[in-house]
Amino acid sequence: MDFRSTFIRLGKAIFYLGFLQIILIGAAYFGAIPSSWHAMSGMLMLLILFAMLLLALLGKLGAPILGLTLLAFLMLGSQGYIRADVPAIVKALHPIFGIGVMFLGRSLAKRASQAS
């Protein structure tokens, strides 16, 4: 199994799934779909990032890639803890973290492809 090429494909998937997340939450806002679809696709992204974390470890892709993958995993994982009872400034971090994870996925794919 080629860990690096799988890692690159998953990094690109995170980037594209980020756009899907934006579409899903927009559709949920206007009542076209339930907002749980946005949450479930976020869980899918979290699983993909966990797989990327394992691939970075097993494929020995280097400390910078491993660290940034862990950062993306933690940023996305923390999204589930943003609830209605937290201050508005904390809620405002949700889209910032989401876009950050999106572009970290793209950056990780690019870094992994350049390191080969």
N, C-alpha and C positions, 0 to 999 in steps of 0.2 A: 504494500500500500504506500502510495506516495503522499506523505503527510503534508508536504509543502503545497502541492497543487490542490489538495482538498481544502486546506486552510485558506488558500486564496479564493476558491469558489465560495466558501462559506462567508468570508469577509465581504465579498461582493453581494452575497445574499442579504447580509445585514443592512447594507446600504440601500438596496432596493426595497426590502421590507420596511425600512423607515418611511419611504414614500407611501407605501401601502398603509402604514399606520396613520399618516396624515389624512389620507382619503377616508379611512374607516372612521376616524373621530369626527371628521367633517360631516360624513353621512349620518353618523349617530346624532350629532348636534341638531340636524334638521329632521330627525325622526325617521329616516329611511331604513335604518338597521338598528339593532340593539347595541348599546355601548359595550356589551360583553365581548363582541367580536374584536374590538380594539384591545381589550384586556387579554383575550386568548391569543391573539397574534403577538402580543408582547411576551407572553409566556413561551411561544415558539421561538422568538428571538433570543430569549434567555437560554433555552435549550441549545440553540445553535452556538451561542457564545460559550456555553459550558463545553460543547464539543470542540470549539476552537481552542479553549484553554487546555484541554487534554491533548489536542494535536500539537500545540506549541510545546508542551512538556515532552511528549513522546517523540516528536520530530526534532527536538533540540534546535528550535528556530532562533534561539538567542534571548538574552535577558530583556532587551528593549521590547521585543515583540511579545514576550511572555508578560511583562509588566503592563503594557498597554492593553493586552487582552484581559488581564485581570481588572484593570481600571474600567474597561467597558462593561465587563460582567457585573462589577459592583455598582456602577452607575445605573445600569438597567435594573438590577435586582432591588435597588433602593426605591425604585418607582412604586413598587407595590405597597410601600409603607406610607405613602402620601394619602391621607384620609381627609374627611370633611372637617375634622376638629383641629387641624393644624392651621397656623397663621397663613394668610394669603401669600406672603412672600415665599413661604416654603412651597406652596402649590405652584407658584410661578416658575419654580425650578423644573417642573415636569417637562415642559416642551424644550427647555434649554438642555436638560440631560438627554432627552430623546434625540435631538438633533446632534448633540455631541456623540452619542453612541453610533448614530448613522455614519457620521464622517470618520469616527475612529475605525469602524468596520472597513471603510474604503481605504483609509490610511494603512491599516494593517495588511490588507490585501496587496497594496502597492509595495510596502516594505518587504513583505515576504517574497514577492516576485523579483525585487531588485537584489535580494540577498542570495538568490540561487546562482 
